[in-house]
Amino acid sequence: MENTLGFSNFMAQIDAIGMGVLVLLLALSVASWYLIITKSISNTIASRRAKAFLKQFWRIDSISQLETEISATPDNHAFARLAKTALATLTRSKKHGLEKLAAASGTNELLTRSLRNNLDQEAARIEYGLTIIASAGSASPYIGLFGTVWGIYHALIQIGLTGQGTLDKVAGPVGEALIMTALGLAVAIPAVLAYNAFIRRNRVWMAQLDDFAHDLYTIMATGNKTTEENKQPQATQKQAATTESVNLVAANIISGEGH
């Protein structure tokens, strides 16, 4: 009985339409898993490289030192490419005949457009392959459901031809239907989970790049570097100023009540 109703029997009895459904599900599974594995590896490598680059970047004290360090850094991740874009834009606007364009819109405007264009390119790059993963996650259950309906249709045909609804007559077509359902879910569930994970990672990645672009703009426009140590005193000064204002208002209220 096991040999009669096994997977080999399913493959022997499947027709052209069922085989087409099976091949389509297999292709979606292979494509989605290939993208899941390759994107996971590339994202991990990019995150490690970016972390090492930022650690080195915030140790640099001047733009001239930044130019020396960046020129020797490979642009194999988005943060390095963003820094090189900012330096190249600043250099071209001052030395390579872009004075007219710089006079019309300003060096800062050129820098803003260059950084924004680089961010848009990175957003398009990290979205590569997500359409296929999303398609596999959303379409696979319905493709499997089509195979299920086709298998049930075969079961009904067997009942109609034999006039009997016994298990040995309908087990093959019903098993085909259940296998198609299981294959559709097996393709869809990993694709949906991976798609959600990649979307979240991309959102966090682009937020970090956007913050870094703002820091680059400040460095290139003013020549000053805002580090975490510099941000802390600024926040403390703001908090002290706010506290002083509150105390002043309270003192005015108390003095008014005294009069």
Secondary structure, 3 states (H helix, E strand, C coil): CCCCCCHHHHHHHCCHHHHHHHHHHHHHHHHHHHHHHHHHHHHHHHHHHHHHHHHHHCCCCCHHHHHHHHHCCCCCCHHHHHHHHHHHHHHHHHHCCCHHHHHHHCHHHHHHHHHHHHHHHHHHHHCCCHHHHHHHHHHHHHHHHHHHHHHHHHHHHHHHHHCCCCHHHHHHHHHHHHHHHHHHHHHHHHHHHHHHHHHHHHHHHHHHHHHHHHHHHHHHHHCCCCCHHHHHHHHHHHHHHHHHHHHHHHHHHHHHHHC
